[in-house]
Structures are given as C-alpha cells and as structure tokens.
C-alpha cells in the first residue's frame, strides 16, 4: 500500500492521459497531453516513452502525429499501468530507512509488515480487476450526465472541457 501511495499521483496522471487518448479521434501530441495534465511536455514525453516500452502506446511522427493507444482498453488493467509506471519498493520486512539500528523502530516495522503486505496484495488484486475500458465507461456515463445538462455530446468536447465534469 505504501508503495502505491508513493506512486498514486503518477499513476493517476498516466491513467488520465490514457483516457484522454482513448477519447480522442486521433493522435495527441505531448503538448496537448501536457495541457490536459497541467504539466510540461518533457514530462509527458518521458512518461509516454515508458508506456511505449510497455506496449501501451505508439508514437506517430510527422504532421498530425502524436501518441496513440496501442492496445484495446479492455486488455489493460490499472495494475498493468501501475507496473509500467513503476512503484517504489517500501521496506516492510522489519527494516526501515530511518531506523538506524533502533530496536523500537525495528519492532514497529515488524508489526506493520504483515498488514502492509496484505494491503498491497489486496490493492494489486483490485487494480488487476479494473480495466481502462471500465474507467472509460465510467467517464462516458459522467459525461453523458454532464452533456445532458449542457446540451452537448461527450465526444464533441475538447479534452480541456472534460475537466468541467
């Protein structure tokens, strides 16, 4: 769980980018994704390069190029994305980065280790059950409700408008 907590911001951002890509009718540039994520295009390119290595995205060069999804949404779980993003390992085996040989800290870490391992396993199981298609369906439901109020179809809205939902 702690390793997830350290990477959850990054995981959330990557999932956000992937869903914007899924709802786009063509490639998205690093600049467009950066605007959606409110970050710098260099950060997007570095992240997308890692996702490309994992086989989730491909890049199309030239005019009109950008990043596109390489896999079907139903074939990618949140756990797949988390594994591709990479989670930092947390010492939960009775040792702590801050223990410095302190026997009390070692006792605390041993007491927490089992619970943390169980929580991480449960989280990994749940993330493995949720696909990008599930997130997309949830987004579509939310946008349909929002669009019904605003009189717009969800697929017509530009990516920045999705943040209004």
C-alpha positions in Angstrom: 0.0 0.0 0.0 2.7 2.5 0.8 4.5 1.8 -2.5 1.2 2.6 -4.2 0.7 5.7 -2.2 4.1 7.0 -3.3 3.2 6.4 -7.0 -0.5 7.2 -6.9 -0.1 10.7 -8.2 1.9 9.4 -11.1 -0.5 6.5 -11.7 -3.5 8.9 -11.7 -1.8 11.2 -14.2 -0.9 8.3 -16.5 -4.5 6.9 -16.4 -5.8 10.4 -17.0 -3.6 10.7 -20.1 -4.5 7.3 -21.4 -8.2 8.1 -21.1 -7.8 11.4 -22.9 -6.0 9.4 -25.7 -8.8 6.9 -25.8 -11.5 9.5 -26.2 -9.6 11.4 -29.0 -10.3 10.7 -32.6 -6.6 10.7 -33.5 -3.1 11.2 -32.1 -2.4 13.5 -29.2 0.8 15.5 -29.1 2.9 15.8 -26.0 1.9 19.4 -25.8 -1.8 18.5 -25.9 -1.4 15.9 -23.2 0.7 18.3 -21.1 -2.1 20.8 -21.2 -4.6 18.1 -20.1 -2.3 17.1 -17.2 -1.1 20.6 -16.4 2.5 19.6 -16.7 5.4 20.1 -19.0 5.6 18.3 -22.4 9.0 16.9 -21.5 7.4 15.1 -18.5 4.8 13.7 -20.9 7.4 12.5 -23.4 9.4 10.7 -20.7 6.3 9.1 -19.4 5.0 8.1 -22.8 8.3 6.6 -23.7 8.0 4.3 -20.7 4.5 3.4 -21.8 5.7 2.8 -25.3 8.3 0.3 -24.0 5.5 -1.5 -22.1 3.5 -1.7 -25.3 0.6 0.6 -24.3 1.2 3.4 -26.7 2.9 4.1 -30.0 4.1 7.4 -31.5 3.3 8.6 -34.9 5.8 11.1 -36.4 5.2 14.0 -38.7 2.4 16.5 -39.3 -0.7 15.3 -37.5 1.4 12.8 -35.5 1.4 12.2 -31.8 0.7 9.5 -29.2 -2.0 6.8 -29.8 -3.0 3.8 -27.8 -1.5 0.5 -29.0 -3.9 -1.8 -27.1 -7.6 -2.3 -26.6 -8.9 -0.6 -23.4 -10.3 -3.9 -22.2 -6.9 -5.6 -22.3 -5.2 -3.1 -20.0 -5.7 -3.2 -16.2 -4.9 -0.5 -13.8 -2.3 -2.9 -12.3 -0.7 -3.2 -15.8 -0.3 0.5 -15.9 0.9 0.7 -12.3 3.6 -1.9 -13.2 4.6 0.1 -16.2 4.8 3.3 -14.3 6.8 1.6 -11.6 6.2 1.7 -7.9 9.0 2.3 -5.4 9.5 -0.6 -3.1 9.0 0.2 0.6 10.9 -1.6 3.3 8.2 -3.6 5.2 10.3 -6.5 6.2 11.3 -5.3 9.7 13.8 -2.7 8.5 13.3 1.0 8.0 15.3 3.6 6.1 15.1 5.7 9.3 15.6 3.0 11.9 19.4 3.5 12.2 19.6 0.3 14.2 16.9 1.4 16.6 15.3 -1.7 18.1 12.0 0.1 18.7 11.7 1.2 15.1 12.5 -2.4 14.0 9.7 -3.7 16.3 7.3 -1.2 14.8 8.3 -2.3 11.2 7.9 -6.0 12.0 4.4 -5.2 13.5 3.4 -3.4 10.4 5.0 -5.6 7.8 2.3 -8.3 7.6 -0.6 -5.8 7.4 1.2 -3.8 4.7 1.9 -6.9 2.6 -1.8 -7.9 2.9 -3.0 -4.4 2.0 -0.6 -4.3 -1.0 -1.8 -7.7 -2.2 -5.5 -6.7 -1.9 -4.8 -3.4 -3.7 -2.9 -5.2 -6.5 -5.8 -7.7 -6.8 -8.4 -4.9 -7.1 -6.2 -2.9 -9.6 -5.9 -6.1 -11.7 -9.7 -6.3 -11.9 -10.3 -2.8 -13.3 -9.6 -2.1 -16.9 -9.1 1.1 -18.9 -12.5 0.1 -20.5 -14.1 0.3 -17.1 -12.7 3.8 -16.5 -13.8 4.8 -19.9 -17.3 3.6 -19.4 -17.5 5.5 -16.1 -16.2 8.6 -17.8 -18.8 8.2 -20.6 -21.6 7.9 -18.0 -20.4 11.1 -16.2 -20.0 13.0 -19.5 -23.4 11.9 -20.7 -25.0 13.2 -17.5 -22.9 16.4 -17.8 -23.7 16.8 -21.5 -27.4 16.2 -20.9 -27.3 19.2 -18.6 -25.2 21.3 -21.0 -26.8 20.1 -24.3 -23.5 18.7 -25.7 -22.4 15.2 -26.6 -19.4 14.0 -24.6 -17.4 13.1 -27.6 -17.6 16.6 -29.0 -16.0 18.3 -26.1 -12.3 19.1 -26.3 -10.0 17.4 -23.7 -9.8 20.6 -21.5 -13.6 20.6 -21.3 -13.6 17.1 -19.7 -12.2 18.7 -16.6 -15.6 20.5 -16.1 -17.3 17.2 -15.4 
